[in-house]
Amino acid sequence: MNQHHLLFGKKNFLIVLIGIGLILLGYLVMIGGASTDANVYPEAQIYGFRRTILAPVLVLLGFAAQIVAIFYPVKEEDKILPDTAKTGSTATQQQVKKVTAKTGKK
């Protein structure tokens, strides 16, 4: 039988969500700088600290968090196991028993 388990643990998924949040925040910080008058070029707004330094750093930190999430080591007891009631797989139930026997927790 096929054993169904996820490759990453809860911490990995948390780091992925943090990385996605940083990437989105970086792009949101980059938005704006438009002028209502076509003859006015708001150079201070377009080339300011927020859009030229802060936003790209946030985006790069988000991508770095994605890399960390991929390579972050996962302990066997931290893996998210699928719900055995839904699958009904005896192999999955045996795997859950092995993990709970190792940790001593139910």
C-alpha positions in Angstrom: 0.0 0.0 0.0 1.0 3.6 -0.6 2.0 5.5 2.5 0.7 9.0 2.4 2.8 11.6 4.2 3.8 15.1 3.6 7.4 16.0 2.9 7.4 19.2 5.0 6.4 19.8 8.6 4.4 22.6 10.3 7.4 24.8 10.7 8.3 24.6 7.0 4.8 25.7 6.0 4.9 28.5 8.6 8.2 29.8 7.0 6.6 29.5 3.6 3.7 31.7 4.7 6.0 34.2 6.2 8.0 34.3 3.0 4.9 34.9 0.9 3.9 37.7 3.2 7.3 39.4 2.9 7.1 39.2 -0.9 3.6 40.6 -1.0 4.6 43.4 1.4 7.6 44.3 -0.7 5.4 44.6 -3.8 2.8 46.6 -1.9 5.5 49.0 -0.7 6.6 49.4 -4.3 3.2 50.5 -5.5 2.4 54.2 -6.1 4.3 57.3 -7.2 1.9 58.3 -10.0 1.2 61.9 -10.6 -2.2 63.4 -11.5 -0.5 65.9 -13.8 1.2 64.5 -16.9 3.7 67.4 -16.9 5.0 66.7 -13.4 7.5 64.0 -12.7 7.6 63.2 -9.0 11.3 62.2 -8.9 11.4 62.2 -5.0 8.5 59.7 -4.8 9.7 57.4 -7.5 13.4 57.2 -6.5 12.9 57.4 -2.7 14.2 55.0 -0.1 11.0 53.1 0.1 10.8 52.1 -3.5 14.5 51.7 -4.3 15.8 50.0 -1.2 13.1 48.9 1.3 10.8 47.2 -1.2 13.5 45.1 -3.0 15.0 44.1 0.3 11.6 42.8 1.5 11.1 40.9 -1.7 14.6 39.3 -1.5 14.0 38.4 2.2 10.8 36.7 1.2 12.5 34.6 -1.5 15.3 33.8 1.0 12.6 32.6 3.5 11.3 30.3 0.8 14.7 28.7 0.4 15.1 28.3 4.1 11.7 26.7 4.3 12.7 24.1 1.7 16.0 23.2 3.4 14.8 23.4 7.0 15.2 20.0 8.6 12.0 18.2 9.6 11.8 15.9 12.6 9.7 12.8 12.1 7.2 13.9 14.8 6.8 17.3 13.2 5.5 15.9 10.0 1.8 16.6 9.3 0.1 13.2 8.7 -3.2 13.0 6.8 -6.4 12.4 8.7 -6.7 8.6 9.1 -10.5 8.7 9.5 -10.8 10.1 6.0 -8.4 7.8 4.3 -9.0 4.7 6.3 -5.6 3.4 5.2 -4.1 0.8 7.6 -0.6 1.8 6.5 -1.2 5.4 7.6 -2.7 4.2 10.9 0.4 2.1 11.5 2.6 5.1 10.7 0.7 7.2 13.2 1.2 4.5 15.8 4.9 4.4 15.1 5.3 8.2 15.5 3.2 8.2 18.7 5.2 5.3 20.1 8.4 7.2 19.5 7.2 10.4 21.1 5.1 8.9 23.8 2.3 11.4 23.0 -1.2 10.7 21.6 
